[in-house]
Amino acid sequence: MNPPQSFQTLLLAIEPAAIARFKSIIESYDNLATLRTEDRRHHYLRLYFDGASAPDVDELLESLSTAFSIRRIGL
C-alpha cells in the first residue's frame, strides 16, 4: 500500500517500552502524522505525514530524539 504522492514517510526505530508513549505523543498533534508498525521484530515504525508538514515533523522528532532514543532508519 503506497501513501498518496503528497505524503512522506520516515522509518524509525524506538525501544519497545517507549513505543506506546511515543505514538500517543505523535498522534496528539491533530493531523500532523500517523504512526504504524513496520517491523515488530526490529521495532521499526513508519511515520506518515503530509509533505507540507515535514518541517514540523522534523522539529518534533528532534525535540523527542533524546527522550526516546529515536533512530532514523530511512524513508
C-alpha positions as CSV (number, residue, x, y, z in Angstrom):
1,M,0.0,0.0,0.0
2,N,1.6,3.3,-1.1
3,P,0.6,6.6,0.5
4,P,-0.7,9.4,-1.7
5,Q,2.0,11.4,-3.5
6,S,1.8,14.4,-1.3
7,F,2.5,12.2,1.7
8,Q,6.0,11.5,3.0
9,T,7.2,8.7,5.3
10,L,10.0,8.0,7.6
11,L,11.2,4.7,9.0
12,L,12.2,5.0,12.7
13,A,13.4,2.6,15.4
14,I,12.5,3.1,19.0
15,E,12.9,1.0,22.1
16,P,9.8,-1.3,22.6
17,A,9.0,0.0,26.0
18,A,8.7,3.6,24.7
19,I,6.6,2.9,21.6
20,A,3.1,3.4,23.1
21,R,4.1,6.7,24.7
22,F,5.8,7.9,21.5
23,K,2.7,7.0,19.5
24,S,0.4,8.9,21.8
25,I,2.6,12.0,21.7
26,I,2.9,11.9,17.9
27,E,-0.8,11.4,17.4
28,S,-1.8,14.0,19.9
29,Y,-0.8,16.6,17.4
30,D,-4.0,16.6,15.3
31,N,-3.5,15.9,11.7
32,L,0.3,16.1,11.9
33,A,1.3,12.4,11.4
34,T,0.2,8.9,11.8
35,L,2.4,6.1,13.1
36,R,2.2,2.4,12.1
37,T,4.3,-0.6,13.0
38,E,6.5,-1.6,10.0
39,D,8.5,-4.5,11.6
40,R,7.7,-5.8,15.0
41,R,10.9,-7.9,15.4
42,H,13.1,-4.9,14.9
43,H,10.8,-2.3,16.4
44,Y,10.6,-0.3,13.2
45,L,7.8,2.2,13.0
46,R,6.6,4.1,9.8
47,L,5.6,7.7,10.2
48,Y,3.2,9.1,7.6
49,F,2.7,12.8,7.1
50,D,1.8,15.4,4.6
51,G,4.8,16.9,2.8
52,A,3.8,20.4,3.9
53,S,4.2,19.3,7.5
54,A,7.7,18.0,7.1
55,P,9.4,20.9,8.9
56,D,7.0,20.5,11.9
57,V,7.6,16.7,11.9
58,D,11.4,17.1,11.8
59,E,11.2,19.7,14.6
60,L,9.0,17.4,16.8
61,L,11.3,14.4,16.2
62,E,14.3,16.4,17.0
63,S,12.8,17.5,20.3
64,L,11.9,13.9,21.2
65,S,15.0,12.2,19.9
66,T,16.9,12.1,23.2
67,A,14.0,11.1,25.4
68,F,13.0,8.2,23.0
69,S,16.4,7.3,21.5
70,I,14.9,7.7,18.1
71,R,17.0,6.2,15.2
72,R,16.0,7.2,11.7
73,I,16.4,4.1,9.6
74,G,15.4,5.6,6.2
75,L,12.4,6.5,4.0
